[in-house]
Amino acid sequence: MILQALLRPFLSTSLLLAGLAAPALGDDLRQTPVAVLELFTSQGCSSCPPADALLETLAQRSDIVALAYHVNYWDYVGWPDTFGAEANSDYQRRYAAMRKSSRIYTPQLMVNGTADVVGSREAEVYAAIDAATLPLPIAISIADDMLVVDIAAQAKLEDAVIWLVTYIDEADVAIERGENAGKTIRYMHVVTDRMLAGMWEADTGAHLKLPLSKVLSAPTDGVAILVQGDRDGLPGEILGAASYQR
């Protein structure tokens, strides 16, 4: 199993799951979503607020893992996105390369890593969600301040990469300049980091133990676990997902 150095001491290939503690009251634990929504958005994009609002609505659904990746290529318009990151822009470019396209845009919504939808077009977004499935279940539990992840083997699928995506639950931002100047916009599930956790092998599955104190360091208060196909370093189909939020 290929592991990121930070997490290597906390991963286990042999894990007894009996007796795990339940999440604390008020925590949000999602283990059976049908769709992962990845919205590429920007505070400097005048077309994005409707998509941001739709993601806020969809993030409330227990069968969805919603993530907002703020890009930085609109910063030149006059308002540097307070959550914008070059890593998010690069991730979007890799999706474009996977589709053999040079076009990136906001608000772009990727559904399960395969469907490409304009994030503000509600009918198309809901249609993509209705057609979405995640074939690989992921079980997560909390025990002794550790996040325990169990992903079973499923020989019919191909090996894939395990990603940890941390996020801020919500944030209100007063935008002073640029195309959205004068607006205060609420952003949901704002991605703060995307980290390689290891490999899921179709024949053997995977077991991980992650320290919550490291995974959910402030201001982060949520984490999604994604199992995603890889095509020569480019993101592929998302096979399974789960999330935990304090």
NUROTOR-524705 format. One line per 2 residues: their letters; for each residue x, y, z of N, C-alpha, C. Coordinates in steps of 0.2 Angstrom, whole numbers, plus 5000, padded with zeros to 4 digits. Last residue first. Example, Ala and Ser with C-alpha at 12.3 -4.5 7.8 and 13.67 -1.06 7.14 Angstrom:
2
sa> 5064,4989,5035,5068,4995,5036,5064,5000,5039 ~ 5066,4972,5039,5062,4978,5039,5066,4984,5039
END
This chain:
246
rq> 4912,5085,5061,4910,5087,5068,4904,5091,5068 ~ 4909,5073,5048,4909,5080,5050,4907,5081,5057
ys> 4914,5062,5036,4913,5063,5043,4914,5070,5044 ~ 4909,5051,5022,4912,5058,5025,4910,5058,5032
aa> 4913,5042,5007,4910,5042,5014,4913,5049,5017 ~ 4913,5033,4992,4914,5039,4996,4911,5038,5003
gl> 4918,5025,4976,4915,5025,4983,4917,5031,4987 ~ 4923,5028,4964,4920,5022,4965,4916,5022,4971
ie> 4924,5041,4952,4924,5040,4959,4920,5033,4960 ~ 4934,5039,4937,4928,5038,4941,4929,5037,4948
gp> 4950,5049,4938,4944,5045,4934,4938,5045,4938 ~ 4963,5061,4936,4957,5058,4940,4952,5054,4935
lg> 4979,5055,4930,4973,5059,4929,4967,5056,4933 ~ 4989,5046,4931,4990,5052,4935,4984,5057,4934
dr> 4984,5036,4922,4991,5039,4921,4991,5046,4924 ~ 4970,5037,4929,4972,5035,4923,4978,5039,4921
dg> 4962,5030,4943,4967,5034,4941,4969,5032,4934 ~ 4947,5031,4953,4951,5028,4948,4956,5033,4946
qv> 4945,5034,4970,4944,5036,4964,4949,5033,4959 ~ 4937,5035,4985,4941,5030,4981,4940,5032,4974
li> 4937,5047,4998,4935,5045,4991,4940,5040,4988 ~ 4931,5054,5012,4936,5048,5010,4933,5046,5003
av> 4931,5070,5019,4928,5065,5014,4933,5060,5012 ~ 4929,5079,5034,4933,5075,5029,4929,5070,5025
gd> 4927,5095,5043,4924,5089,5039,4930,5086,5035 ~ 4933,5106,5048,4929,5102,5052,4925,5096,5049
tp> 4947,5117,5048,4944,5111,5045,4939,5107,5050 ~ 4955,5127,5052,4948,5128,5053,4944,5122,5050
as> 4960,5114,5065,4956,5120,5063,4959,5124,5057 ~ 4961,5097,5059,4964,5103,5063,4961,5109,5060
lv> 4957,5084,5056,4952,5089,5057,4955,5095,5061 ~ 4969,5075,5056,4964,5076,5050,4960,5082,5050
ks> 4974,5076,5069,4978,5078,5063,4973,5080,5057 ~ 4963,5072,5077,4967,5078,5078,4971,5081,5073
lp> 4960,5060,5071,4955,5065,5070,4959,5072,5071 ~ 4970,5049,5063,4969,5053,5070,4965,5059,5068
lk> 4965,5034,5056,4967,5041,5055,4966,5045,5061 ~ 4967,5019,5049,4965,5022,5055,4969,5029,5055
lh> 4960,5008,5036,4964,5014,5038,4962,5016,5045 ~ 4961,4995,5024,4959,4997,5031,4963,5003,5033
ag> 4955,4988,5009,4959,4992,5013,4956,4994,5019 ~ 4955,4974,4997,4952,4980,5001,4957,4984,5004
td> 4960,4964,4989,4961,4963,4996,4957,4969,5000 ~ 4956,4966,4975,4957,4959,4978,4957,4959,4985
ae> 4957,4980,4973,4951,4976,4972,4951,4969,4975 ~ 4965,4991,4984,4966,4985,4980,4960,4981,4979
wm> 4968,5007,4986,4963,5002,4987,4964,4997,4982 ~ 4982,5016,4993,4979,5012,4987,4973,5008,4990
ga> 4982,5032,5001,4985,5025,5000,4981,5022,4994 ~ 4980,5045,5003,4980,5041,5009,4983,5034,5007
lm> 4983,5061,4997,4984,5054,4996,4984,5050,5002 ~ 4972,5075,5000,4979,5071,5002,4978,5064,5000
rd> 4968,5091,4999,4966,5084,4996,4973,5080,4996 ~ 4961,5104,5009,4966,5100,5007,4964,5094,5003
tv> 4949,5112,5009,4955,5115,5012,4961,5111,5010 ~ 4934,5115,5002,4940,5111,5002,4946,5115,5004
vh> 4919,5119,5009,4925,5122,5006,4931,5118,5007 ~ 4905,5118,5012,4910,5112,5011,4916,5114,5007
my> 4898,5133,5006,4898,5126,5009,4903,5121,5007 ~ 4897,5150,5007,4900,5144,5004,4900,5138,5009
ri> 4887,5164,5005,4888,5158,5009,4891,5153,5005 ~ 4891,5181,5002,4890,5174,4999,4891,5169,5004
tk> 4887,5197,5000,4890,5192,5005,4887,5185,5003 ~ 4892,5209,4988,4888,5203,4990,4892,5200,4996
ga> 4901,5219,4984,4895,5221,4988,4891,5215,4990 ~ 4906,5211,4969,4907,5216,4974,4901,5218,4977
ne> 4907,5201,4960,4903,5200,4965,4903,5205,4971 ~ 4918,5205,4951,4911,5204,4948,4906,5203,4954
gr> 4928,5216,4962,4927,5211,4957,4920,5210,4955 ~ 4927,5218,4980,4929,5220,4974,4927,5214,4969
ei> 4922,5212,4992,4923,5219,4992,4924,5222,4985 ~ 4912,5201,4999,4916,5202,4994,4916,5209,4992
av> 4911,5192,5014,4909,5198,5011,4914,5200,5006 ~ 4906,5175,5016,4912,5180,5014,4909,5186,5011
da> 4903,5163,5028,4900,5168,5024,4906,5173,5023 ~ 4905,5145,5027,4908,5151,5028,4905,5157,5024
ed> 4905,5128,5032,4902,5134,5029,4905,5140,5031 ~ 4915,5117,5034,4907,5116,5033,4904,5122,5030
iy> 4930,5115,5026,4926,5119,5031,4919,5118,5029 ~ 4938,5099,5023,4934,5105,5021,4931,5108,5027
tv> 4949,5086,5015,4946,5090,5021,4943,5096,5019 ~ 4949,5071,5008,4948,5078,5006,4945,5082,5012
lw> 4959,5058,5005,4956,5062,5010,4955,5069,5008 ~ 4958,5045,4993,4960,5052,4994,4956,5054,5001
iv> 4965,5030,4986,4961,5033,4992,4963,5040,4993 ~ 4964,5024,4969,4967,5028,4974,4962,5030,4980
ad> 4961,5007,4964,4960,5014,4964,4964,5017,4970 ~ 4959,4992,4954,4962,4996,4959,4961,5003,4958
el> 4942,4989,4947,4949,4990,4946,4952,4994,4952 ~ 4929,4977,4951,4932,4984,4950,4939,4984,4949
ka> 4927,4964,4955,4924,4966,4948,4927,4973,4946 ~ 4931,4962,4968,4936,4960,4962,4933,4962,4955
qa> 4932,4971,4981,4927,4970,4976,4930,4968,4969 ~ 4935,4972,4999,4937,4970,4992,4931,4969,4987
ai> 4930,4986,5008,4930,4979,5007,4933,4978,5000 ~ 4936,4997,5019,4934,4997,5012,4935,4990,5010
dv> 4935,5006,5033,4935,5000,5031,4932,4999,5024 ~ 4942,5018,5044,4940,5017,5037,4941,5010,5035
vl> 4941,5027,5058,4942,5021,5056,4939,5019,5049 ~ 4948,5040,5066,4943,5039,5061,4945,5032,5058
md> 4950,5042,5084,4952,5039,5077,4947,5038,5073 ~ 4945,5044,5097,4948,5050,5093,4951,5048,5086
da> 4941,5031,5100,4946,5034,5103,4949,5039,5099 ~ 4933,5029,5084,4935,5025,5090,4941,5029,5093
is> 4920,5030,5072,4925,5034,5077,4926,5030,5083 ~ 4920,5023,5055,4918,5024,5062,4922,5028,5066
ia> 4914,5019,5039,4918,5023,5043,4915,5023,5050 ~ 4914,5010,5024,4912,5010,5031,4917,5014,5035
ip> 4910,5011,5008,4915,5013,5012,4912,5013,5019 ~ 4905,5002,4993,4904,5004,5000,4910,5006,5004
lp> 4905,5005,4976,4910,5003,4982,4908,5006,4988 ~ 4897,5011,4966,4897,5004,4967,4901,5001,4973
lt> 4887,5024,4966,4894,5023,4969,4894,5015,4970 ~ 4878,5032,4953,4878,5027,4958,4886,5026,4960
aa> 4866,5044,4945,4873,5042,4948,4872,5036,4953 ~ 4855,5049,4940,4858,5044,4936,4864,5041,4940
di> 4852,5059,4949,4847,5054,4948,4850,5048,4945 ~ 4863,5068,4946,4862,5065,4952,4858,5059,4952
aa> 4859,5072,4933,4865,5069,4934,4865,5065,4941 ~ 4847,5079,4936,4847,5073,4932,4853,5069,4932
yv> 4851,5089,4944,4847,5084,4947,4847,5078,4943 ~ 4859,5096,4934,4862,5094,4940,4858,5088,4943
ea> 4849,5100,4925,4854,5095,4923,4858,5092,4929 ~ 4841,5108,4933,4838,5102,4930,4843,5097,4928
er> 4850,5119,4937,4847,5114,4942,4844,5108,4938 ~ 4864,5125,4933,4858,5122,4929,4855,5117,4933
sg> 4875,5128,4939,4870,5132,4941,4863,5130,4937 ~ 4886,5120,4935,4883,5119,4942,4877,5123,4944
vv> 4886,5111,4921,4886,5117,4923,4882,5118,4930 ~ 4894,5095,4922,4888,5099,4922,4889,5106,4924
da> 4900,5080,4918,4902,5087,4918,4896,5091,4917 ~ 4902,5064,4926,4898,5068,4923,4900,5076,4924
tg> 4914,5059,4933,4913,5057,4926,4908,5062,4923 ~ 4915,5060,4947,4921,5060,4943,4920,5059,4935
nv> 4903,5062,4952,4906,5055,4953,4912,5055,4948 ~ 4901,5076,4944,4897,5071,4947,4900,5064,4947
ml> 4907,5092,4944,4909,5085,4942,4905,5081,4946 ~ 4903,5108,4938,4901,5102,4943,4903,5096,4940
qp> 4909,5124,4936,4909,5117,4934,4907,5112,4939 ~ 4904,5140,4934,4904,5135,4939,4904,5128,4936
ty> 4920,5140,4926,4916,5140,4933,4909,5143,4931 ~ 4931,5129,4916,4926,5135,4917,4923,5135,4924
ir> 4942,5124,4904,4940,5124,4911,4936,5130,4912 ~ 4947,5115,4890,4942,5120,4893,4941,5118,4900
ss> 4954,5106,4883,4958,5111,4886,4954,5116,4889 ~ 4951,5088,4884,4949,5095,4883,4954,5100,4886
kr> 4951,5074,4888,4954,5076,4882,4952,5083,4879 ~ 4947,5071,4900,4941,5072,4895,4944,5074,4888
ma> 4959,5073,4907,4956,5066,4907,4950,5066,4901 ~ 4960,5087,4906,4964,5082,4902,4962,5075,4901
ay> 4950,5090,4915,4949,5092,4908,4954,5088,4903 ~ 4956,5085,4927,4949,5083,4924,4948,5084,4917
rr> 4967,5094,4927,4968,5086,4926,4961,5083,4924 ~ 4961,5106,4930,4964,5105,4923,4965,5097,4922
qy> 4956,5103,4943,4951,5104,4937,4954,5103,4930 ~ 4969,5103,4949,4964,5097,4949,4959,5097,4944
ds> 4973,5116,4947,4977,5110,4944,4972,5104,4943 ~ 4964,5123,4955,4964,5124,4948,4968,5118,4944
na> 4968,5117,4967,4961,5116,4965,4961,5117,4958 ~ 4981,5122,4968,4980,5115,4968,4973,5113,4966
ea> 4979,5136,4969,4982,5133,4963,4981,5126,4963 ~ 4965,5141,4977,4971,5138,4978,4973,5135,4971
gf> 4954,5152,4987,4957,5150,4981,4963,5146,4981 ~ 4948,5158,4997,4949,5150,4998,4952,5148,4992
td> 4946,5171,4994,4949,5169,5000,4951,5162,5001 ~ 4951,5176,4978,4947,5172,4982,4950,5170,4988
pw> 4955,5193,4975,4958,5186,4976,4953,5182,4980 ~ 4947,5203,4964,4946,5200,4970,4949,5193,4971
gv> 4950,5206,4951,4950,5211,4956,4949,5209,4963 ~ 4953,5197,4941,4947,5202,4940,4947,5207,4945
yd> 4963,5188,4945,4965,5194,4941,4959,5199,4940 ~ 4956,5177,4950,4959,5182,4955,4961,5189,4951
wy> 4952,5166,4942,4948,5173,4942,4951,5178,4946 ~ 4960,5156,4946,4962,5159,4940,4957,5165,4938
nv> 4959,5148,4957,4962,5155,4958,4963,5159,4952 ~ 4944,5139,4964,4950,5140,4960,4953,5147,4960
hy> 4938,5130,4977,4939,5136,4974,4945,5137,4970 ~ 4928,5116,4977,4935,5118,4976,4935,5125,4973
al> 4917,5109,4988,4918,5115,4984,4925,5117,4983 ~ 4907,5095,4989,4914,5098,4990,4914,5104,4985
av> 4896,5083,4996,4897,5089,4992,4903,5093,4994 ~ 4889,5068,4995,4895,5071,4998,4896,5077,4993
id> 4872,5062,4998,4877,5066,4994,4883,5068,4998 ~ 4862,5058,5006,4865,5053,5001,4870,5057,4996
sr> 4858,5068,5014,4862,5063,5017,4865,5058,5012 ~ 4858,5085,5009,4856,5078,5008,4860,5073,5011
qa> 4864,5097,5011,4860,5094,5016,4858,5087,5015 ~ 4870,5099,4999,4875,5097,5004,4871,5095,5010
lt> 4860,5105,4991,4862,5098,4990,4866,5095,4996 ~ 4861,5119,4996,4855,5114,4996,4856,5107,4996
el> 4874,5122,4992,4872,5123,4999,4866,5118,5000 ~ 4873,5121,4978,4877,5116,4982,4875,5116,4989
la> 4865,5132,4976,4862,5125,4974,4866,5120,4978 ~ 4874,5142,4979,4867,5141,4983,4865,5134,4982
da> 4884,5140,4969,4885,5140,4976,4879,5138,4981 ~ 4876,5143,4958,4879,5136,4959,4881,5135,4966
pp> 4873,5157,4960,4868,5152,4960,4870,5145,4961 ~ 4887,5162,4960,4883,5162,4966,4877,5157,4966
cs> 4894,5161,4947,4895,5156,4952,4890,5156,4958 ~ 4895,5171,4938,4890,5166,4937,4890,5161,4942
sc> 4905,5180,4942,4898,5182,4943,4893,5177,4942 ~ 4918,5176,4952,4915,5173,4946,4907,5175,4947
gq> 4926,5177,4963,4927,5182,4958,4923,5180,4951 ~ 4925,5166,4970,4922,5172,4973,4922,5177,4968
st> 4922,5151,4961,4926,5156,4963,4922,5162,4965 ~ 4922,5133,4959,4919,5139,4959,4924,5144,4961
fl> 4918,5117,4955,4924,5121,4954,4921,5128,4954 ~ 4911,5104,4965,4910,5111,4962,4916,5115,4961
el> 4908,5088,4965,4914,5092,4966,4912,5099,4962 ~ 4898,5077,4973,4898,5083,4969,4904,5087,4970
va> 4895,5060,4973,4900,5065,4975,4900,5071,4970 ~ 4881,5050,4977,4885,5054,4972,4890,5059,4976
vp> 4875,5042,4985,4875,5040,4978,4879,5044,4974 ~ 4882,5036,5001,4880,5041,4996,4879,5038,4990
tq> 4883,5029,5014,4880,5026,5008,4878,5032,5003 ~ 4889,5036,5025,4892,5030,5022,4889,5027,5016
rl> 4892,5050,5035,4888,5048,5028,4892,5042,5025 ~ 4889,5058,5049,4893,5052,5046,4889,5050,5040
dd> 4890,5072,5059,4887,5070,5053,4891,5064,5049 ~ 4886,5074,5076,4891,5073,5071,4887,5070,5065
gl> 4876,5074,5085,4877,5080,5082,4882,5080,5076 ~ 4884,5064,5097,4878,5067,5095,4879,5073,5091
ap> 4899,5056,5090,4895,5060,5095,4889,5063,5092 ~ 4898,5039,5082,4900,5046,5082,4896,5050,5088
aa> 4901,5024,5092,4897,5028,5088,4899,5036,5088 ~ 4916,5014,5093,4911,5019,5096,4907,5022,5091
lg> 4917,4997,5090,4919,5004,5088,4914,5008,5091 ~ 4915,4983,5092,4916,4987,5098,4917,4994,5096
al> 4925,4976,5079,4920,4975,5084,4921,4981,5089 ~ 4935,4977,5069,4930,4982,5069,4925,4982,5075
ll> 4953,4976,5069,4947,4973,5072,4941,4978,5073 ~ 4963,4976,5055,4959,4980,5060,4953,4976,5062
st> 4977,4978,5046,4973,4973,5049,4970,4976,5055 ~ 4984,4988,5040,4981,4983,5036,4977,4977,5039
sl> 4983,5005,5045,4983,4998,5047,4980,4993,5042 ~ 4990,5020,5048,4987,5016,5043,4988,5009,5046
fp> 4998,5029,5055,4991,5028,5057,4987,5023,5053 ~ 5010,5031,5049,5010,5028,5056,5003,5026,5058
rl> 5007,5038,5037,5009,5031,5037,5009,5028,5044 ~ 5003,5051,5035,4998,5046,5038,5001,5039,5039
la> 5014,5058,5031,5011,5060,5037,5006,5055,5040 ~ 5017,5051,5019,5021,5050,5024,5018,5053,5031
ql> 5004,5041,5011,5007,5048,5012,5011,5048,5018 ~ 5007,5025,5004,5005,5029,5009,5008,5036,5009
im> 5003,5011,4995,5007,5017,4995,5004,5022,4999 ~ 5004,4994,5000,5000,5000,5000,5004,5006,5000
END
